[in-house]
C-alpha cells in the first residue's frame, strides 16, 4: 500500500507508459511529465499539514515548491494545501 503522496500519485503512470508516449510523440513526454508532477504536488499538498511538509514529501525544497506553485497558478491551475494557501 502506498504510504506517501509521491507513491500515491506515481501509481498513475509507470515508466513503461512514459516510454510508450515518448516513442509515439516526443513532445507528449514533456506534457506527461508535467501532468505527473502536478498530480504528485497536488497529492502532497492534500496529505501534508503544511507546505513545508509537502515539499519534504515530494523531495524538493520549500522554495522550489513555491516556484512550481507560482508556475501552475500562471497556467490557471489552482492547487490548495490544507493550510488554505
Residue pairs with C-beta under 8 A, 6 or more apart in sequence:
2 8
2 10
2 11
4 47
4 57
5 40
5 43
5 44
5 46
5 47
5 48
5 54
5 57
5 58
6 40
6 43
6 44
6 57
6 58
6 59
8 43
8 47
9 36
9 39
9 40
9 42
9 43
9 44
10 36
10 40
12 36
12 39
13 32
13 36
17 32
18 29
18 32
18 33
18 36
21 28
21 29
21 32
22 28
22 29
37 68
38 72
38 77
38 79
40 58
41 54
41 58
41 65
41 68
41 69
41 72
41 79
42 79
44 54
44 55
44 57
44 58
45 51
45 54
45 79
45 80
45 81
45 82
46 81
46 82
47 54
47 57
48 54
48 56
48 57
48 81
48 82
49 82
49 83
50 81
50 82
50 83
51 62
51 65
51 66
51 81
51 83
51 85
52 62
54 65
54 81
55 61
55 62
55 64
55 65
58 65
60 68
69 79
72 78
72 79
